[in-house]
Amino acid sequence: MPTSEDVPTKDHSDVRNRSAVRSLLRLWPYVRPVRVRLFSAAFVAVLASCMGLVIPLVLKWMVDGPIADGDKGGIWLGALYLLLLGIFEACLFGFRRWLVARPLAGVEAAMRADLYRHLQRLPIAFHDRWPSGQLLSRGTTDLMLLRMFLAFPLTFLLVNATTILVGFLILLMQEWTLGLVLLAPVVPLVILCSVFEAKYSLVARKAQDQVGDLTTVVEESVLGIRIVKGFGRHRSQALAFRALAERLRGTELGKARLLAGIWALIMVIPEVAIGAALVLGTVQVADGHLSTGTLVAFLSTALALRWPVESIGFLLAMSQESATATERYFEVMDTKEETADAEGPAGSAGGEPDGLRFEGVSFRYPDAKADSVPVLAEVDLHIRSGETMALVGATGSGKTTLTALVPRLHEVTGGRITLDGEDITSMPRQRLRELVSVAFEEPTLFSATVGENVRMGAESADDAALLRALDVAQADFVRDLPHGVHTEVGEQGLSLSGGQRQRLALARAVVGRPRFLVLDDPLSALDVHTEALVEAALRRVLEETTALVVAHRPSTVMLADRVALISDGRITAVGTHQELLRSNAEYAWLMSGADAEGDAAREAGSDTVAEAVEGSMR
């Protein structure tokens, strides 16, 4: 089961050295289009917060004026001022919320769309390495955190900093000695926040990666529910989920402890300073050095600054989580896409018809060691125009990898592949994939209608082409579905049988009448009677195209004009089925489909095996 430790991301120890500000600044290209509203919202929030600092000044005027003089009219007037200030402050904060809600939802949508678009353009090797849950969590949870950060912490880091600065200026102007008492905790608070930020960034990254692990387990359990139930593995799956959930719980509790600690200190230290200022101020009032109204205003201002100061820990925590979410997002976005398409017009392959050629093709997976044995080595193979070539080999010999190179699902690491004489690397991918159609051994269907799934092979296919493709694939079962070709097949087509899914995948491959056709054991899930019908219909299609067909059974091999034998990543023999049966012991053994008896026959000689195979095919 893949976990966050398996994901090729930055080492968690690097989080100590990274700057949260630098990470968050990478969001600027997305924020720039809505910067006017964001700056306006910040200005409105600063104005609303500063309005709260005017209230203590009104209180000072009331205490030293109307209250001291017994002026009831003045008291009512002061109360009216306080009410109006409160209403105005509330309206400003409501206006700020309105300013940011719509544009930030747009920022989140734009980032999610860019991530999805980028994922479609990343090479297959990337998707082979990354657990799907890690990608899902980046496109959902992480982006939600970023939207919340832009809506609240980002604004209020500025608002609270401005409020604290203005508030302390007011305090110093009212009574500088008391103001200095409240300034005393600044240095220890700065040190505490610095230590907290360093520790919290590590645990925040750990928690978000573990959310990705948990998402992966949930997704796999849902998609593999038939296996889970079929083998009675619900208990083991539940235990695996519980273990990951407990691990995430422990990490979240660690976050909570850190946040509780910094919040307690941020609350206690200023409270001690306010208490000291209260005692000192009371002494000064008693000595006649300070008016009662000034002390009330001073303490009211100090209390108004409690929330901006106490929220520092909360805002720093959200900022660290958002910085981590930004890093996780750009870890994917920074991954290089497939190499840029070459310039060239869409259309048919250029040059004289020459078919499909592999010239000295070698391949090694991108994450393989440089000195490792390549999956394919010096493959030379020519499939003539209009010819069907069967590719036969033992499990792990490189058949599927070779077929994946034709539509450039992987890039060759040596040699070249040509279509009618043109190097596929010089073609735009869209053009290449219009020329080459594929059907994989494991058919994948999408949550869409039958027609939409088949038309993924050719969007412009009309109804006649669709019905023809279904007829070739012997997908007569479609007529019995509730809405025919308009029936939704459900997630991954699990409402259909394996053979039905495979036939729809085959129909998708042939619907666009491709110039080149690559089939990876496309009939493996069919019963012998359906297979015979599909093969008969497929022969007509193969007459119109150049095809490479991975085959494991003699019946599929018989569709081909010639056969290529691949062994340990090399083409070791090419010829007709009968030629290879007579001349190649390995091929005859593979076609025999035997195990222990086949091994003995293989040792006895190819003629013995060939006779057995020919006998089974009669």
C-alpha positions as CSV (number, residue, x, y, z in Angstrom):
1,M,0.0,0.0,0.0
2,P,1.7,3.3,-1.1
3,T,2.1,6.0,1.5
4,S,3.3,9.5,1.7
5,E,6.8,8.2,2.2
6,D,6.7,6.6,-1.3
7,V,5.7,9.9,-3.0
8,P,8.6,11.5,-4.8
9,T,8.3,14.9,-3.0
10,K,10.7,17.0,-1.2
11,D,12.2,15.6,2.0
12,H,10.3,16.7,5.1
13,S,13.5,18.0,6.6
14,D,13.7,20.7,3.9
15,V,10.6,22.2,5.4
16,R,12.7,23.7,8.2
17,N,14.7,25.7,5.7
18,R,11.9,26.9,3.5
19,S,10.2,30.3,3.9
20,A,6.4,30.4,4.4
21,V,6.3,33.8,2.8
22,R,8.3,32.7,-0.2
23,S,6.0,29.7,-0.7
24,L,2.8,31.8,-0.4
25,L,4.1,34.4,-2.8
26,R,3.8,31.7,-5.5
27,L,0.1,32.3,-5.3
28,W,0.4,35.8,-6.7
29,P,-0.3,34.8,-10.4
30,Y,-3.7,33.5,-9.3
31,V,-4.4,36.4,-6.9
32,R,-3.3,39.2,-9.3
33,P,-6.5,39.2,-11.3
34,V,-8.6,39.9,-8.1
35,R,-6.0,42.0,-6.4
36,V,-8.2,45.2,-6.5
37,R,-11.0,43.5,-4.5
38,L,-8.5,41.9,-2.1
39,F,-6.7,45.2,-1.4
40,S,-10.1,46.9,-1.1
41,A,-11.2,44.2,1.4
42,A,-8.0,44.6,3.4
43,F,-8.5,48.4,3.5
44,V,-12.1,48.1,4.6
45,A,-11.1,45.5,7.3
46,V,-8.3,47.9,8.6
47,L,-10.8,50.7,8.7
48,A,-13.3,48.6,10.6
49,S,-10.7,47.5,13.1
50,C,-9.5,51.0,13.7
51,M,-13.1,52.1,14.3
52,G,-13.0,49.8,17.3
53,L,-10.1,51.8,18.7
54,V,-12.2,55.0,18.5
55,I,-14.7,53.5,21.1
56,P,-12.2,53.9,24.0
57,L,-11.7,57.5,23.1
58,V,-15.5,58.1,23.2
59,L,-15.5,56.4,26.6
60,K,-12.8,58.7,27.9
61,W,-14.8,61.7,26.8
62,M,-17.9,60.3,28.5
63,V,-16.2,59.5,31.8
64,D,-14.2,62.8,32.1
65,G,-17.1,64.8,30.7
66,P,-20.9,64.0,30.9
67,I,-20.5,61.3,33.6
68,A,-18.2,63.4,35.8
69,D,-20.5,66.4,35.3
70,G,-23.8,64.5,35.7
71,D,-24.9,65.5,32.2
72,K,-27.5,62.9,31.2
73,G,-28.0,64.4,27.8
74,G,-24.2,64.0,27.1
75,I,-24.4,60.4,28.4
76,W,-27.2,59.5,25.9
77,L,-25.3,61.3,23.1
78,G,-22.1,59.2,24.0
79,A,-24.2,56.1,24.0
80,L,-25.6,57.0,20.5
81,Y,-22.0,57.5,19.2
82,L,-21.0,54.1,20.6
83,L,-24.0,52.4,18.9
84,L,-23.3,54.1,15.6
85,L,-19.6,53.1,15.7
86,G,-20.6,49.5,16.5
87,I,-23.1,49.4,13.6
88,F,-20.6,51.0,11.2
89,E,-17.9,48.5,12.2
90,A,-20.2,45.5,11.7
91,C,-21.2,46.8,8.3
92,L,-17.6,47.3,7.2
93,F,-16.7,43.7,8.2
94,G,-19.8,42.4,6.3
95,F,-18.8,44.5,3.2
96,R,-15.3,43.0,3.4
97,R,-16.7,39.5,3.4
98,W,-18.8,40.3,0.3
99,L,-15.7,41.7,-1.4
100,V,-13.7,38.5,-1.1
101,A,-16.2,35.7,-1.3
102,R,-16.7,35.6,-5.1
103,P,-13.2,36.3,-6.4
104,L,-11.6,33.8,-4.0
105,A,-14.0,31.1,-5.1
106,G,-12.8,31.9,-8.6
107,V,-9.1,31.7,-7.5
108,E,-9.8,28.2,-6.1
109,A,-11.6,27.1,-9.2
110,A,-8.8,28.4,-11.5
111,M,-6.1,26.6,-9.4
112,R,-8.1,23.4,-9.5
113,A,-8.7,23.6,-13.2
114,D,-5.0,24.2,-13.8
115,L,-4.1,21.3,-11.6
116,Y,-6.5,19.0,-13.5
117,R,-5.2,20.2,-16.9
118,H,-1.6,19.7,-15.8
119,L,-2.3,16.2,-14.6
120,Q,-3.6,15.3,-18.0
121,R,-0.4,16.4,-19.6
122,L,2.0,14.7,-17.2
123,P,3.8,11.6,-18.5
124,I,2.5,8.2,-17.6
125,A,5.6,7.6,-15.4
126,F,4.4,10.3,-13.1
127,H,1.1,8.7,-12.6
128,D,2.8,5.3,-12.0
129,R,4.7,6.8,-9.1
130,W,2.1,8.9,-7.4
131,P,-0.8,7.5,-5.3
132,S,-4.1,8.8,-6.5
133,G,-5.2,9.9,-3.0
134,Q,-2.2,12.2,-2.8
135,L,-3.3,13.9,-6.0
136,L,-6.9,14.1,-4.8
137,S,-6.0,15.7,-1.5
138,R,-4.0,18.3,-3.3
139,G,-7.0,19.2,-5.6
140,T,-9.5,19.3,-2.7
141,T,-8.3,19.7,0.9
142,D,-5.2,21.8,0.0
143,L,-7.0,24.2,-2.3
144,M,-9.8,24.6,0.3
145,L,-7.1,25.6,2.8
146,L,-5.6,28.1,0.4
147,R,-9.0,29.7,-0.2
148,M,-9.6,30.0,3.5
149,F,-6.1,31.6,3.9
150,L,-6.7,34.2,1.3
151,A,-10.2,35.0,2.7
152,F,-9.2,35.3,6.4
153,P,-5.6,34.9,7.7
154,L,-3.9,36.8,4.9
155,T,-6.2,39.8,5.4
156,F,-6.1,39.7,9.2
157,L,-2.4,39.3,9.5
158,L,-2.3,42.8,7.9
159,V,-5.4,44.0,9.8
160,N,-4.2,42.9,13.2
161,A,-0.7,44.1,12.6
162,T,-2.1,47.6,11.7
163,T,-4.5,47.5,14.6
164,I,-1.7,46.6,17.1
165,L,0.5,49.4,15.7
166,V,-2.2,52.1,15.8
167,G,-3.4,50.8,19.2
168,F,0.0,51.1,20.8
169,L,0.5,54.6,19.4
170,I,-2.8,55.6,21.0
171,L,-1.7,54.0,24.3
172,L,1.6,55.8,24.3
173,M,-0.1,59.1,23.6
174,Q,-2.6,58.5,26.4
175,E,0.1,57.5,29.0
176,W,3.6,56.5,27.8
177,T,4.6,54.9,31.0
178,L,1.7,52.4,30.9
179,G,2.3,51.9,27.2
180,L,5.8,50.8,27.9
181,V,4.5,48.2,30.4
182,L,2.3,46.7,27.7
183,L,5.2,46.8,25.2
184,A,7.4,44.7,27.5
185,P,6.0,41.3,26.2
186,V,6.8,42.0,22.6
187,V,10.3,40.4,22.6
188,P,9.4,37.1,24.3
189,L,6.3,36.8,22.1
190,V,8.4,37.2,18.9
191,I,10.8,34.5,20.0
192,L,7.9,32.2,21.0
193,C,6.2,32.7,17.6
194,S,9.4,32.0,15.7
195,V,9.9,28.7,17.6
196,F,6.2,27.8,17.1
197,E,6.4,28.5,13.3
198,A,9.4,26.2,12.8
199,K,7.8,23.3,14.7
200,Y,4.3,23.7,13.4
201,S,5.4,23.7,9.7
202,L,6.8,20.2,10.1
203,V,3.8,18.7,11.7
204,A,1.4,20.5,9.3
205,R,3.2,18.9,6.3
206,K,3.1,15.5,7.9
207,A,-0.6,15.8,8.6
208,Q,-1.5,16.9,5.1
209,D,0.5,14.0,3.6
210,Q,-1.2,11.6,5.8
211,V,-4.6,12.9,4.6
212,G,-3.4,11.9,1.2
213,D,-2.6,8.4,2.4
214,L,-6.0,8.1,4.0
215,T,-7.7,9.3,0.8
216,T,-5.8,6.7,-1.2
217,V,-7.0,3.9,1.1
218,V,-10.7,5.0,0.9
219,E,-10.5,5.3,-2.9
220,E,-8.9,1.8,-3.3
221,S,-11.4,0.2,-1.0
222,V,-14.4,1.7,-2.9
223,L,-13.0,0.8,-6.3
224,G,-12.0,-2.6,-5.1
225,I,-15.1,-3.4,-3.1
226,R,-15.8,-6.6,-5.1
227,I,-12.4,-7.9,-4.1
228,V,-12.8,-6.9,-0.5
229,K,-16.1,-8.6,-0.2
230,G,-15.3,-11.5,-2.4
231,F,-12.3,-12.5,-0.2
232,G,-13.9,-11.4,3.1
233,R,-11.1,-8.8,3.6
234,H,-13.3,-6.1,5.1
235,R,-11.8,-6.6,8.5
236,S,-8.2,-6.3,7.3
237,Q,-9.1,-3.2,5.2
238,A,-10.8,-1.7,8.2
239,L,-7.7,-2.3,10.3
240,A,-5.5,-0.7,7.7
241,F,-7.8,2.3,7.5
242,R,-7.9,2.5,11.3
243,A,-4.1,2.4,11.6
244,L,-3.8,5.3,9.1
245,A,-6.6,7.2,10.8
246,E,-4.9,6.7,14.2
247,R,-1.6,7.9,12.8
248,L,-3.3,11.0,11.4
249,R,-5.1,11.5,14.7
250,G,-1.8,11.4,16.5
251,T,-0.4,14.0,14.2
252,E,-3.4,16.3,14.5
253,L,-3.2,16.0,18.3
254,G,0.4,17.1,18.0
255,K,-0.8,20.1,16.1
256,A,-3.4,20.8,18.7
257,R,-0.8,20.6,21.5
258,L,1.5,23.1,19.7
259,L,-1.4,25.4,19.0
260,A,-2.7,25.2,22.6
261,G,0.8,25.9,24.0
262,I,1.4,29.0,21.9
263,W,-2.1,30.2,22.4
264,A,-1.9,29.9,26.2
265,L,1.4,31.8,26.3
266,I,0.1,34.5,23.9
267,M,-2.9,34.9,26.2
268,V,-1.1,34.8,29.5
269,I,1.8,37.1,28.8
270,P,-0.3,40.1,27.6
271,E,-2.8,39.5,30.4
272,V,0.0,39.8,33.0
273,A,1.1,43.0,31.3
274,I,-2.5,44.4,31.3
275,G,-2.8,43.5,35.0
276,A,0.5,45.3,35.8
277,A,-0.7,48.3,33.8
278,L,-4.0,48.3,35.7
279,V,-2.3,48.3,39.1
280,L,0.2,51.0,38.0
281,G,-2.6,53.1,36.4
282,T,-4.8,52.8,39.6
283,V,-1.9,54.1,41.7
284,Q,-1.5,57.1,39.3
285,V,-5.2,57.9,39.5
286,A,-5.1,57.7,43.3
287,D,-2.1,60.1,43.3
288,G,-3.9,62.5,40.9
289,H,-1.3,62.0,38.1
290,L,-3.9,60.4,35.8
291,S,-7.6,61.0,35.1
292,T,-10.2,58.3,35.5
293,G,-11.3,58.7,31.9
294,T,-7.8,58.3,30.7
295,L,-7.3,55.0,32.7
296,V,-10.7,53.7,31.4
297,A,-9.7,54.6,27.8
298,F,-6.3,53.1,28.2
299,L,-7.6,49.8,29.6
300,S,-10.4,49.7,26.9
301,T,-7.8,50.2,24.2
302,A,-5.6,47.5,25.8
303,L,-8.6,45.1,25.9
304,A,-9.5,45.9,22.3
305,L,-6.0,44.8,21.3
306,R,-6.4,41.4,23.0
307,W,-8.0,39.7,20.0
308,P,-5.4,41.0,17.5
309,V,-2.6,39.8,19.8
310,E,-4.2,36.5,20.9
311,S,-5.0,35.6,17.3
312,I,-1.4,35.6,16.3
313,G,-0.9,31.9,17.1
314,F,-4.1,30.9,15.2
315,L,-3.2,33.1,12.2
316,L,0.4,31.7,12.1
317,A,-0.9,28.2,12.3
318,M,-3.2,28.7,9.3
319,S,-0.5,30.5,7.4
320,Q,1.9,27.5,7.9
321,E,-0.8,25.0,6.8
322,S,-1.4,27.2,3.8
323,A,2.3,27.5,3.0
324,T,2.5,23.7,3.2
325,A,-0.6,23.3,0.9
326,T,1.0,25.7,-1.6
327,E,4.2,23.6,-1.6
328,R,2.2,20.4,-2.1
329,Y,0.2,22.0,-4.9
330,F,3.3,23.3,-6.7
331,E,5.2,20.0,-6.2
332,V,2.7,18.6,-8.8
333,M,2.6,21.8,-10.9
334,D,6.4,22.0,-11.1
335,T,6.6,18.5,-12.6
336,K,7.6,18.8,-16.2
337,E,4.8,17.9,-18.7
338,E,5.4,15.6,-21.6
339,T,8.0,17.1,-24.0
340,A,6.6,19.9,-26.1
341,D,4.9,18.9,-29.3
342,A,6.8,19.4,-32.5
343,E,5.5,21.8,-35.1
344,G,3.5,20.2,-37.8
345,P,0.0,20.0,-39.3
346,A,-2.6,17.5,-38.3
347,G,-3.4,14.8,-40.8
348,S,-2.1,11.6,-42.1
349,A,1.5,10.4,-41.7
350,G,3.8,11.9,-44.2
351,G,5.8,10.2,-46.9
352,E,5.2,7.0,-48.8
353,P,3.3,4.2,-47.0
354,D,6.0,2.3,-45.1
355,G,4.1,1.1,-42.1
356,L,5.3,1.0,-38.5
357,R,9.1,0.7,-37.8
358,F,11.0,0.2,-34.6
359,E,14.7,1.1,-35.3
360,G,17.1,0.2,-32.5
361,V,14.5,1.0,-29.9
362,S,15.6,0.9,-26.3
363,F,13.6,1.8,-23.2
364,R,14.4,2.2,-19.5
365,Y,11.8,3.7,-17.0
366,P,12.7,7.2,-15.9
367,D,13.2,6.2,-12.2
368,A,15.3,3.2,-13.0
369,K,19.0,3.2,-12.1
370,A,21.4,4.1,-14.9
371,D,23.2,0.8,-14.7
372,S,20.0,-1.3,-14.6
373,V,19.0,-3.7,-17.4
374,P,16.7,-1.9,-19.9
375,V,13.2,-3.1,-20.4
376,L,13.7,-3.0,-24.2
377,A,17.1,-3.2,-25.9
378,E,17.9,-2.6,-29.6
379,V,14.4,-3.6,-30.9
380,D,14.3,-3.7,-34.7
381,L,10.9,-4.5,-36.2
382,H,9.1,-3.5,-39.4
383,I,5.3,-3.9,-39.7
384,R,4.5,-3.3,-43.4
385,S,1.8,-0.9,-44.4
386,G,-1.6,-2.8,-44.2
387,E,0.0,-5.7,-42.4
388,T,-1.0,-7.2,-39.0
389,M,1.8,-8.2,-36.8
390,A,1.2,-10.3,-33.7
391,L,3.6,-9.8,-30.8
392,V,4.2,-12.8,-28.6
393,G,6.3,-13.3,-25.5
394,A,6.4,-14.6,-22.0
395,T,5.1,-12.5,-19.1
396,G,7.5,-9.6,-18.4
397,S,9.2,-9.8,-21.8
398,G,8.3,-6.2,-22.7
399,K,5.3,-6.6,-25.0
400,T,3.0,-4.0,-23.3
401,T,5.9,-1.6,-22.9
402,L,6.7,-1.8,-26.6
403,T,3.1,-1.1,-27.6
404,A,2.9,1.9,-25.1
405,L,5.8,3.5,-27.0
406,V,3.9,3.8,-30.2
407,P,1.3,6.4,-29.0
408,R,4.1,7.9,-26.9
409,L,2.7,7.0,-23.5
410,H,6.3,6.5,-22.7
411,E,9.3,8.1,-24.6
412,V,11.9,5.9,-26.1
413,T,15.4,6.2,-24.5
414,G,17.2,5.0,-27.6
415,G,16.5,4.5,-31.3
416,R,13.3,5.7,-32.9
417,I,9.8,4.7,-34.1
418,T,8.5,5.8,-37.4
419,L,5.0,5.9,-39.0
420,D,5.3,5.8,-42.8
421,G,8.8,7.0,-42.5
422,E,8.1,9.9,-40.1
423,D,9.6,9.9,-36.6
424,I,6.8,10.0,-34.1
425,T,8.8,12.4,-31.9
426,S,8.5,15.0,-34.7
427,M,4.7,14.8,-34.7
428,P,2.3,16.8,-32.6
429,R,0.8,14.4,-30.0
430,Q,-2.7,15.2,-31.1
431,R,-1.9,14.2,-34.7
432,L,0.0,11.0,-33.6
433,R,-3.0,9.9,-31.4
434,E,-5.4,10.5,-34.3
435,L,-3.3,8.2,-36.4
436,V,-2.7,5.5,-33.8
437,S,-5.6,4.0,-31.9
438,V,-5.1,1.7,-28.9
439,A,-7.0,-0.9,-26.8
440,F,-5.5,-2.1,-23.6
441,E,-5.8,-5.4,-21.9
442,E,-7.4,-3.8,-18.8
443,P,-10.3,-1.8,-20.3
444,T,-11.1,1.5,-18.6
445,L,-14.5,3.1,-18.9
446,F,-15.7,6.4,-17.5
447,S,-18.8,7.5,-15.7
448,A,-20.6,8.4,-19.0
449,T,-22.8,6.8,-21.6
450,V,-21.9,3.8,-23.8
451,G,-21.8,6.2,-26.8
452,E,-19.6,8.7,-25.0
453,N,-17.1,6.0,-23.9
454,V,-16.8,4.6,-27.4
455,R,-16.6,8.1,-29.1
456,M,-13.5,8.8,-26.9
457,G,-11.7,7.0,-29.8
458,A,-13.0,9.6,-32.3
459,E,-15.1,12.5,-31.1
460,S,-16.4,13.2,-34.6
461,A,-17.7,9.7,-35.1
462,D,-21.4,9.7,-36.3
463,D,-24.0,7.2,-35.2
464,A,-23.3,5.0,-38.2
465,A,-19.6,4.7,-37.2
466,L,-20.6,4.1,-33.6
467,L,-22.9,1.2,-34.5
468,R,-20.3,-0.2,-36.9
469,A,-17.7,-0.2,-34.1
470,L,-20.1,-1.9,-31.7
471,D,-20.8,-4.5,-34.4
472,V,-17.1,-5.2,-34.9
473,A,-16.7,-5.7,-31.2
474,Q,-19.8,-7.9,-31.1
475,A,-21.2,-5.6,-28.4
476,D,-24.8,-6.7,-29.1
477,F,-25.6,-6.5,-25.4
478,V,-25.8,-2.7,-25.7
479,R,-29.2,-3.0,-27.4
480,D,-30.5,-4.7,-24.3
481,L,-29.4,-1.9,-21.9
482,P,-32.2,0.3,-20.6
483,H,-31.3,3.3,-22.9
484,G,-29.1,1.6,-25.5
485,V,-26.0,3.6,-26.3
486,H,-27.3,6.4,-24.1
487,T,-27.1,4.2,-21.0
488,E,-24.7,5.4,-18.2
489,V,-22.2,2.6,-17.5
490,G,-21.3,3.9,-14.0
491,E,-17.8,4.4,-12.5
492,Q,-15.2,2.4,-14.4
493,G,-18.0,0.5,-16.0
494,L,-18.3,-1.9,-13.1
495,S,-22.0,-2.4,-13.9
496,L,-20.8,-4.4,-16.9
497,S,-19.0,-7.7,-17.0
498,G,-15.3,-7.9,-17.8
499,G,-16.0,-9.2,-21.4
500,Q,-18.5,-6.4,-22.0
501,R,-16.0,-3.7,-20.9
502,Q,-13.4,-5.2,-23.1
503,R,-15.7,-5.2,-26.1
504,L,-16.5,-1.5,-25.6
505,A,-12.8,-0.8,-25.3
506,L,-12.3,-2.6,-28.6
507,A,-15.1,-0.6,-30.2
508,R,-13.5,2.6,-28.9
509,A,-10.2,1.6,-30.6
510,V,-11.8,0.9,-34.1
511,V,-14.5,3.6,-34.2
512,G,-12.3,6.2,-35.9
513,R,-11.0,3.8,-38.6
514,P,-7.4,4.5,-37.5
515,R,-4.4,4.3,-39.8
516,F,-2.5,2.4,-37.2
517,L,-4.0,0.1,-34.6
518,V,-2.3,-1.2,-31.4
519,L,-4.1,-3.9,-29.5
520,D,-2.8,-5.3,-26.2
521,D,-4.4,-8.7,-25.9
522,P,-7.9,-7.2,-26.5
523,L,-9.8,-10.5,-26.4
524,S,-8.5,-12.0,-23.1
525,A,-11.8,-11.6,-21.2
526,L,-14.0,-13.1,-23.9
527,D,-15.5,-16.6,-24.1
528,V,-14.4,-18.8,-27.0
529,H,-17.7,-18.3,-28.9
530,T,-17.7,-14.5,-28.6
531,E,-14.0,-14.4,-29.3
532,A,-14.6,-16.3,-32.6
533,L,-17.3,-13.8,-33.6
534,V,-15.1,-10.8,-32.7
535,E,-12.1,-12.2,-34.6
536,A,-14.2,-12.7,-37.7
537,A,-15.4,-9.1,-37.6
538,L,-12.0,-7.8,-36.6
539,R,-10.4,-9.3,-39.7
540,R,-12.3,-6.8,-41.8
541,V,-11.0,-4.0,-39.8
542,L,-7.4,-5.2,-39.9
543,E,-7.5,-5.3,-43.7
544,E,-7.9,-1.5,-43.6
545,T,-5.1,-0.7,-41.2
546,T,-1.6,-1.4,-40.0
547,A,-1.8,-3.3,-36.7
548,L,0.4,-4.5,-33.9
549,V,-1.5,-7.0,-31.7
550,V,-0.2,-8.5,-28.5
551,A,-1.3,-12.1,-28.4
552,H,-1.2,-14.9,-25.9
553,R,-3.5,-17.4,-27.6
554,P,-3.1,-19.2,-31.0
555,S,-6.6,-18.0,-32.0
556,T,-5.5,-14.4,-31.7
557,V,-2.2,-15.0,-33.4
558,M,-4.1,-16.4,-36.4
559,L,-5.4,-12.8,-37.0
560,A,-1.9,-11.7,-38.0
561,D,0.0,-11.9,-41.2
562,R,3.3,-12.4,-39.3
563,V,4.4,-12.9,-35.8
564,A,7.3,-11.4,-33.8
565,L,8.7,-13.1,-30.7
566,I,10.0,-10.9,-28.0
567,S,12.2,-12.3,-25.3
568,D,13.9,-10.3,-22.4
569,G,13.3,-7.1,-24.2
570,R,14.6,-8.2,-27.6
571,I,13.0,-9.4,-30.8
572,T,14.4,-12.9,-31.2
573,A,12.4,-14.2,-34.2
574,V,10.0,-13.0,-36.9
575,G,8.0,-15.1,-39.3
576,T,4.6,-16.6,-39.9
577,H,2.9,-18.6,-37.2
578,Q,3.7,-22.0,-39.0
579,E,7.3,-21.0,-39.6
580,L,7.9,-20.1,-35.9
581,L,6.1,-23.2,-34.7
582,R,8.5,-25.4,-36.7
583,S,11.7,-23.4,-36.1
584,N,11.5,-21.8,-32.7
585,A,11.2,-23.9,-29.5
586,E,10.3,-21.0,-27.2
587,Y,7.5,-19.8,-29.5
588,A,6.1,-23.3,-29.8
589,W,6.2,-23.7,-26.0
590,L,4.4,-20.4,-25.5
591,M,1.7,-21.4,-28.0
592,S,1.3,-24.8,-26.4
593,G,-0.2,-23.2,-23.2
594,A,1.3,-26.0,-21.1
595,D,3.1,-25.9,-17.8
596,A,5.1,-28.8,-16.5
597,E,4.3,-31.0,-19.5
598,G,5.1,-28.1,-21.7
599,D,8.5,-27.7,-20.1
600,A,9.2,-31.3,-20.7
601,A,8.1,-31.0,-24.3
602,R,10.2,-27.9,-24.7
603,E,13.3,-29.9,-23.6
604,A,12.3,-32.8,-25.9
605,G,12.3,-30.5,-29.0
606,S,10.2,-28.0,-30.9
607,D,8.8,-30.5,-33.3
608,T,7.0,-32.4,-30.5
609,V,5.4,-29.2,-29.2
610,A,4.5,-27.9,-32.6
611,E,2.6,-31.1,-33.3
612,A,0.7,-30.7,-30.0
613,V,-0.2,-27.2,-30.9
614,E,-1.3,-28.0,-34.4
615,G,-3.4,-30.8,-33.0
616,S,-5.1,-28.5,-30.5
617,M,-6.0,-26.0,-33.2
618,R,-7.5,-28.5,-35.6
